[in-house]
Amino acid sequence: MLKYILKRLLHMIPILLGITLISFAVIHLAPGKPTDLMLQLNPKVDFEAREKLNRIYGFDKPLYVQYLNWMKKLSRLDFGKSFIDNRPVIEKIRERLPITIFINVLAMTTIFLLSIPIGIKSAVRRGSVFDKTTTVFVFLGFAAPSFWLGLLLMSFFGVRLGILPVSGIASLDFENFSTLGKIADVSKHLILPVAVASIGGLAGVSRYMRQSMLNVISQDYIKTARAKGLPEKTVIYKHALRNALLPIITILGLSIPGLISGSVILETIFSIPGMGRLMVESVFTRDYNVIMAGLVISALLTLIGNLIADIAYVHADPRIRYKR
């Protein structure tokens, strides 16, 4: 297993290099440069000043030279400095990334803890009141856009009832709270964002789990297990569940890169200073270094997610073996 993991990690290197090369080229093909935004506030800047600024930041060099210079910095885990505030990119990411990961991990945990039992129960009790009721709620979860749902929950719980905060992750006087008060304050701020992030995923994963379980319990080996007189719980949770989890493992692997990309709308609605908002702001300001840092992290999460899913397959289904 260790040999397989090391082999996969080595294969990630050329893939990651290819992703960075394509991303770097696409970003620089877009019209405009970061220096253009710097000079917009001063229309009297002449052509020579613009060219001097481009030389300072290296934009006068060929694209492949710019990419090689960027790769040299990346090899030292240096993403450069932001063109907006001249701060190191790694510092900005260090401030934003933990918030985004924490919220999305809470949401993913909520999704899988709730959706798997719901899907199993819906499949086992196919056609029951529970199955029909959850189906209705699932379609509502699919149909409700996350931004609309977020605004609706903010209006009801935050404005009308006034029991939950509607923006940020902490109160203005957060520093004056006790330790328990700080935990309670952050928890209250996270209820609505985690709920909004969970509803759509809960609807999808529960349906995948239901359909996968229906396919498995119709197999001959499940009928044989029941014919032997095994308890229903043993048949469902020991024999059927492991095979039914394979599609869910795939979804879990694909959900890991969404820790950043899926947070854009959520962080914008609730004014959360996370990685998603940082990426959007960087795109609008053409902050190349921050954009590339975000893309590298997203690509790395994608590759790691695929690796985790492949490893989990083996533990869920003994018929799958590593290729040595």
N, C-alpha and C positions, 0 to 999 in steps of 0.2 A: 504493500500500500504506500509506504514511504517513497519507494522508487517511482511509483506512478505519479505521486504528487509532485516530486521534484521534476519529473519529465514534463508535466503540464506547466509548471512554473517557468521552465526554460522556454517552452513554446509560447508563453505569453509575451516574452521580450520582443520578438519580431512583430507580433501582432500589435503590441502597444506602440512600437516605433512607426508602423504603418498608419495607425490611427492619428498619431501626433503629426505626421507629415501631411496627411490629407486635411486635417483640421487647420493646421497652420496655413496651408495654401488657400483654403476656402475663406478663412477669416481675412486674409490680406487681399483677396480678390474683390471683396466688398468695397464700394466707393468710400473715400474719406479715410482720414488717419486720426489718431488721437491728437496730433499736433493741430489739426484743423479746429478742433473744439477749444483748444487752449488759446487760439488766436482770434476766435470769433468775437470775444468781448472787446477787442481792440482793432477796429477796422483800419486803423492807420498803419498797421504793420506792413512793411514793404516786402518785396519778393526775396531780398537777400536775407532778411530776418527769418522768413519761413524756411529757406534752404538751410540756414545755420541751425535752426532748431531740429530739422530733419537729420542733419549730420550728427547732432548731439545724441539723438536717440537711435541712430543707425538706420533710419528709413531710406537713406540714399544708397544703401548697398543692395546688391542683387538679393532676390528672395532666398536663394539657397544659402547664401552667406548669413543672412539673418536667422535662418533656421538652424544652421550649425552653431552659431553663437548662443542661441537659445538652448540647444541641446547640451552644450558645455555647461551652462548654468544648471540645467535640470539634472545632470549627472552628479552635481554637488547638492541636490535637493534645494536648489535656489530657483524660485519662480520669477525672480526679478522684482521690480518695484512697480507699484501702480502709477499709471500716468495721470491720475486724477489728484491724488494727495501725496504722491511720492513715498507712500508707506510700503514696506516689504509686503509682497502678496501673501507670503506664508503667515504673516501676522493677521491679516484680514481673514484668511481662511480659518486660522486657529480660533478666532473670535466667533465666526459664524457657523462653522461645520458642526460642532458639538450640539448646538441647539437643534439644527435640522435633523441630525441622526437620532437624537433623543426623542423628538416628537414622532418621527416615522417608525422608530423601533417600538414605541408604545402603541402606535396605530397598528403595526403589523402583528404584534403580540395579541392585541384585542381581536383582530380579524381572525387569526388562526385558532385562537382559543374558543371563539364563539361559532365560527362558520363550520368547523369540522364536526362538532356534535350536532349542529342543526342539520347539516347535510346527511349525516348518518341516520338521524331520526326520521328525516323526510323520506329517505330511501326505504328504510325498514317499514315505515308506516305509509307507504305510497297510497295516495288517494284519500288519506284521512283528513280530518279537520285541520290538524297541525300542518300537514303537507300543503293543503290549499291556502292556509293562512300565511305561511312563510313564503309561498310562491307570490302572493299578492304583494307582500312587503319587499320581496326581491325585485319585482318589476318596478315598484315605486323607487327603490334605491338606484336601479339602473337609469330610470327616467329623470331623476332629480339631478340637475347640474350642481357640481360642488360649490360654485360661487353663489348660486341662488340659495342653496341649502344653508351655506354659511351666513349669508345675510339674513335669512329667515330666523335662524337660531339666535343670531345676535339681537335681532329686533325683539324676539319673544323673551328670551332669558336675560338679556342684558339691559334692554331699554324698558320693556313693559314690566317684567317682574323684578328687575334690578338685583338678581341674585348671583350673576356671573359676570366677570369682566369681559370686555369685547375686544381688547387690543393688547398687544405686548405679551410678555411672559412674567412680568412682575409689576407691582405697584410703585408709584413714585417715591413713597416713603419706605421702600423695601428694606433699606439698611437699618432702620430703626426697629424692625421686628426681632423677636426672639427666634431661636433656631426652629422651634415648632411652628412659629408664626410664618417664617419664611417658607417652610415646606408647604404649609397650608395655602399660602398665597400663590406660590408657583403652581400647585395642584389645581387651584380654582381657575387660573389663567389657561391651563392646558386642557381643561375639560372640553370646551367647544372645539378647539383645533383638532384634538384627537378624535372627537366624535365625527366631525366632518370628514376627516381623512379615513375613517374606518368604515363609514356606511357604504360607500361605493364598493370597496374591496370586500366587505362582508357579504354583500349581495352576490358578487361574482364567484367568490371562492366557495360559498355554500352551495351554489348551483353546480359548480364543477365537482364538488364532493358528492353531491346527491347523484349525479349522473354516473360518476365513476363507481360509486357503491352499487348502483342498480346493475351496472354491467358485471360487476364481480359476483354479486349474490345470485346471479342467474347462471353462473358457471357450474359445470358438473361436479367439481370437487367440493363446492359448497353444499350441493344437494347430497353428496355422499356423506359429508360431515354431519348433516342433519339426520340422515338415515341411520347413522351409527348411534344416534341418541345423545349427541353432545348438547350441552346447554346452549341456548340461543346466544347468550352473551359471549360464550367461548367461540362460537361460529363467527359472530360478527366482528368482535374486537381482536381475536387472535388470528383467525384464518383469512377473513375478508379484508380487514382494515389495512393490512400491510400492502396488499396489491392495489387497493383503492387509493392509497396515498401517493402513488407515482405521479399523477397529473398535478397534485398539490405541491409536490416537491419541485416540479418544473416551474410552477407559478412562483414559489418562494425564491428560486434562483433568479427569476426574471424581476422580482420585486426589489432586489438589492440595489441595482443601479438606479431604480426609481426613488431612492432615498433623497436624491438631489433634484432630479428633473421633475418629480411629482410634487415638489413643495412650492413651486412658483406661485400658483393661484392661492394656495392656503396661506402662505406667508404674506402675500399682498393683502388679502382680505383682513387678516387679523393683525397686520402691522408687526409681524415677527421678524426680528433682524437675523434671518437665517441665510443659508447658502443659496437658496432659490432666488431670493430677492437680490442678493449680491450679483448673481449671474445675469439677471435681467438688467440691472443698473449698469453692469459692465458692457453689455451689448449695446445699450443706447449711447454710452459714452465712448464706445470703441476702445475700451481698456483691454488691449490685446493680452497682456500678461495675466490678468485675472481670468479672462475667458479661457485661455489655454490651460491654466491651472485647474479650473473647473472641469474642462473636458478631459484632462488627464485623470483626474480623480474619478469621474463618471466611467471612463473606459476601464480603469482598474477595478472598480466595483463590479462592472459587467463581467469581466473575466473571472473575478473571484466568485461571483454568484454562480456562474456556470460550473466552476470547479466544485463548489459546495454541493450543488445539485447532483453532479455526477457521483460524488462520494456518498451522498445520501441515498442514491438509487440502490447501491450495493447493500446497504444496511436494511433497506425496505424490502428488496426482492433478492433472495439468495441465488436466483437463477442468473443474475447479472454478475459478471466477473471482470476484473481489470485486465486490460490487454497489456501484456508485458513485452 
